[in-house]
Amino acid sequence: MFMSVLQNQRWVDLLEEEDLAFLKRFVLLSGSLKDLAGAYGVSYPTLRLRLDRLIEKVKLLDDHRLEDRYELLLRSQFADGKFDGATFKQLLTAYQTQKKGSE
């Protein structure tokens, strides 16, 4: 059931409210990273990092090959910078191993 639900959702439907607010503000500021950095009160490099992470997250959410909701959550959290690469790999490997064992 989760797989079919995931397949029928658009990437934008899977974004968190914070990401949608960021995108809305970006559009309303005509895509100006300088103005967006000012609106958030952060430096340009900080804003650029946030945008790069969001771009990776959108790519991930738009990848229709990912059908597993937990794996999508792990990858999305990693794209958001919630944990480092080593932690991501460890969690993903453990999950995939457990998943194979239960099939």
Backbone as CSV, one residue per row, in Angstrom:
resi,resn,N_x,N_y,N_z,CA_x,CA_y,CA_z,C_x,C_y,C_z
1,MET,0.817,-1.187,0.000,0.000,0.000,0.000,0.868,1.260,0.000
2,PHE,1.900,1.326,0.898,2.756,2.505,0.929,3.418,2.751,-0.414
3,MET,3.832,1.661,-1.077,4.518,1.812,-2.354,3.620,2.467,-3.377
4,SER,2.369,2.029,-3.489,1.480,2.613,-4.483,1.168,4.069,-4.145
5,VAL,1.022,4.378,-2.860,0.786,5.758,-2.450,1.981,6.626,-2.823
6,LEU,3.175,6.138,-2.548,4.395,6.877,-2.852,4.538,7.121,-4.345
7,GLN,4.213,6.133,-5.146,4.341,6.263,-6.592,3.371,7.290,-7.158
8,ASN,2.224,7.472,-6.525,1.211,8.388,-7.034,1.406,9.822,-6.556
9,GLN,2.339,10.051,-5.658,2.565,11.398,-5.154,3.585,12.134,-6.005
10,ARG,3.375,13.429,-6.110,4.339,14.282,-6.796,5.423,14.683,-5.802
11,TRP,6.595,15.007,-6.304,7.702,15.371,-5.412,7.320,16.522,-4.504
12,VAL,6.572,17.471,-5.008,6.212,18.638,-4.210,5.312,18.247,-3.038
13,ASP,4.523,17.194,-3.197,3.646,16.732,-2.119,4.433,16.084,-0.981
14,LEU,5.657,15.683,-1.244,6.479,15.000,-0.250,7.414,15.937,0.506
15,LEU,7.448,17.205,0.105,8.306,18.171,0.789,7.692,18.591,2.123
16,GLU,8.553,18.917,3.056,8.100,19.425,4.351,7.662,20.878,4.190
17,GLU,6.833,21.347,5.114,6.323,22.726,5.060,7.455,23.750,5.011
18,GLU,8.515,23.493,5.757,9.657,24.408,5.788,10.291,24.544,4.400
19,ASP,10.395,23.418,3.680,10.952,23.452,2.326,10.034,24.200,1.367
20,LEU,8.736,23.996,1.506,7.771,24.693,0.647,7.811,26.200,0.893
21,ALA,7.941,26.592,2.152,8.031,28.017,2.487,9.298,28.629,1.889
22,PHE,10.389,27.874,1.939,11.655,28.323,1.355,11.495,28.526,-0.154
23,LEU,10.901,27.559,-0.828,10.690,27.654,-2.277,9.780,28.830,-2.632
24,LYS,8.727,29.012,-1.850,7.808,30.120,-2.102,8.525,31.460,-1.982
25,ARG,9.304,31.595,-0.938,10.048,32.837,-0.722,11.052,33.071,-1.847
26,PHE,11.699,32.002,-2.285,12.662,32.069,-3.394,11.977,32.583,-4.660
27,VAL,10.815,32.055,-4.963,10.065,32.470,-6.151,9.602,33.915,-6.012
28,LEU,9.061,34.264,-4.853,8.576,35.631,-4.647,9.688,36.673,-4.711
29,LEU,10.913,36.251,-4.439,12.064,37.158,-4.548,12.727,37.031,-5.916
30,SER,11.990,36.490,-6.874,12.433,36.350,-8.270,13.710,35.530,-8.412
31,GLY,13.915,34.608,-7.509,15.078,33.723,-7.604,16.388,34.369,-7.217
32,SER,16.329,35.498,-6.561,17.556,36.186,-6.151,18.100,35.563,-4.868
33,LEU,19.232,34.884,-4.985,19.848,34.282,-3.809,20.336,35.343,-2.829
34,LYS,20.798,36.459,-3.354,21.269,37.546,-2.497,20.114,38.096,-1.651
35,ASP,18.963,38.323,-2.288,17.807,38.829,-1.554,17.274,37.786,-0.575
36,LEU,17.314,36.533,-0.969,16.839,35.462,-0.103,17.732,35.322,1.133
37,ALA,19.038,35.437,0.921,19.971,35.386,2.052,19.670,36.533,3.017
38,GLY,19.393,37.705,2.470,19.043,38.853,3.304,17.743,38.638,4.061
39,ALA,16.762,38.053,3.389,15.465,37.798,4.025,15.592,36.817,5.189
40,TYR,16.481,35.850,5.047,16.696,34.865,6.112,17.751,35.320,7.122
41,GLY,18.467,36.385,6.798,19.499,36.882,7.704,20.706,35.963,7.805
42,VAL,21.045,35.343,6.676,22.194,34.432,6.636,23.125,34.858,5.506
43,SER,24.321,34.295,5.500,25.273,34.607,4.442,24.884,33.885,3.150
44,TYR,25.418,34.388,2.056,25.158,33.752,0.758,25.599,32.289,0.753
45,PRO,26.817,31.954,1.239,27.222,30.539,1.231,26.288,29.641,2.052
46,THR,25.777,30.151,3.164,24.836,29.372,3.980,23.558,29.115,3.206
47,LEU,23.061,30.152,2.543,21.846,29.998,1.752,22.078,29.054,0.577
48,ARG,23.229,29.181,-0.053,23.558,28.322,-1.202,23.583,26.848,-0.778
49,LEU,24.129,26.571,0.406,24.145,25.205,0.921,22.720,24.695,1.125
50,ARG,21.875,25.514,1.690,20.467,25.132,1.904,19.784,24.835,0.576
51,LEU,20.019,25.683,-0.412,19.418,25.468,-1.731,19.958,24.199,-2.380
52,ASP,21.261,23.969,-2.278,21.855,22.750,-2.846,21.259,21.499,-2.206
53,ARG,21.052,21.540,-0.893,20.437,20.394,-0.205,18.997,20.187,-0.661
54,LEU,18.280,21.289,-0.858,16.898,21.182,-1.320,16.844,20.632,-2.745
55,ILE,17.771,21.042,-3.574,17.837,20.516,-4.941,18.057,19.009,-4.916
56,GLU,18.971,18.548,-4.080,19.226,17.101,-3.967,17.984,16.375,-3.440
57,LYS,17.295,16.996,-2.514,16.084,16.389,-1.958,14.999,16.272,-3.036
58,VAL,14.828,17.314,-3.840,13.833,17.278,-4.920,14.187,16.195,-5.931
59,LYS,15.455,16.089,-6.283,15.888,15.029,-7.205,15.540,13.663,-6.630
60,LEU,15.810,13.502,-5.367,15.536,12.240,-4.689,14.043,11.933,-4.682
61,LEU,13.230,12.915,-4.324,11.787,12.708,-4.250,11.166,12.497,-5.622
62,ASP,11.821,12.993,-6.649,11.312,12.838,-8.011,11.774,11.528,-8.655
63,ASP,12.650,10.802,-7.978,13.163,9.527,-8.485,12.114,8.452,-8.258
64,HIS,11.438,8.055,-9.302,10.326,7.111,-9.193,10.779,5.680,-8.939
65,ARG,12.071,5.430,-8.945,12.567,4.092,-8.645,12.520,3.796,-7.148
66,LEU,12.512,4.854,-6.346,12.453,4.669,-4.893,11.009,4.426,-4.484
67,GLU,10.713,3.222,-4.086,9.345,2.864,-3.719,9.198,2.607,-2.227
68,ASP,10.292,2.466,-1.534,10.262,2.139,-0.119,10.211,3.425,0.700
69,ARG,9.166,3.585,1.483,8.952,4.828,2.228,10.060,5.085,3.260
70,TYR,10.532,4.061,3.952,11.580,4.249,4.951,12.892,4.647,4.286
71,GLU,13.230,3.998,3.182,14.464,4.362,2.484,14.377,5.788,1.962
72,LEU,13.210,6.181,1.468,13.019,7.547,1.003,13.203,8.531,2.157
73,LEU,12.679,8.178,3.331,12.852,9.027,4.511,14.326,9.152,4.884
74,LEU,15.050,8.034,4.898,16.485,8.080,5.206,17.233,8.972,4.230
75,ARG,16.975,8.769,2.954,17.673,9.559,1.926,17.305,11.039,2.015
76,SER,16.060,11.318,2.299,15.606,12.699,2.435,16.266,13.383,3.629
77,GLN,16.343,12.678,4.754,16.991,13.231,5.950,18.482,13.480,5.700
78,PHE,19.107,12.578,4.959,20.518,12.762,4.612,20.685,13.989,3.711
79,ALA,19.788,14.126,2.727,19.852,15.288,1.825,19.667,16.587,2.599
80,ASP,18.897,16.543,3.673,18.692,17.724,4.522,19.870,18.002,5.449
81,GLY,20.852,17.086,5.461,22.006,17.269,6.331,21.727,16.896,7.772
82,LYS,20.708,16.081,8.003,20.338,15.689,9.367,21.346,14.714,9.974
83,PHE,22.070,13.982,9.118,23.160,13.147,9.609,24.213,12.989,8.530
84,ASP,25.414,12.576,8.946,26.547,12.514,8.024,26.491,11.264,7.139
85,GLY,27.390,11.218,6.184,27.431,10.125,5.220,27.653,8.760,5.843
86,ALA,28.517,8.685,6.839,28.803,7.400,7.478,27.561,6.880,8.218
87,THR,26.864,7.760,8.897,25.645,7.368,9.610,24.568,6.935,8.625
88,PHE,24.416,7.701,7.550,23.440,7.351,6.519,23.720,5.960,5.956
89,LYS,24.949,5.715,5.603,25.309,4.424,5.012,25.051,3.290,6.007
90,GLN,25.384,3.511,7.256,25.186,2.489,8.284,23.690,2.191,8.461
91,LEU,22.874,3.216,8.543,21.434,3.022,8.709,20.804,2.350,7.486
92,LEU,21.206,2.796,6.306,20.652,2.221,5.081,21.050,0.757,4.936
93,THR,22.303,0.446,5.201,22.784,-0.944,5.111,22.058,-1.836,6.111
94,ALA,21.900,-1.365,7.334,21.201,-2.142,8.363,19.744,-2.380,7.949
95,TYR,19.107,-1.349,7.421,17.723,-1.492,6.998,17.586,-2.470,5.839
96,GLN,18.456,-2.341,4.844,18.384,-3.233,3.686,18.660,-4.679,4.089
97,THR,19.590,-4.894,5.021,19.881,-6.232,5.521,18.663,-6.811,6.232
98,GLN,18.043,-6.012,7.082,16.852,-6.462,7.798,15.713,-6.766,6.818
99,LYS,15.579,-5.920,5.838,14.508,-6.087,4.845,14.692,-7.398,4.068
100,LYS,15.932,-7.695,3.674,16.220,-8.938,2.957,15.930,-10.157,3.826
101,GLY,16.230,-10.056,5.104,16.019,-11.155,6.041,14.553,-11.463,6.275
102,SER,13.695,-10.453,6.095,12.275,-10.674,6.340,11.504,-11.093,5.082
103,GLU,12.170,-11.104,3.954,11.485,-11.487,2.691,11.423,-12.981,2.537
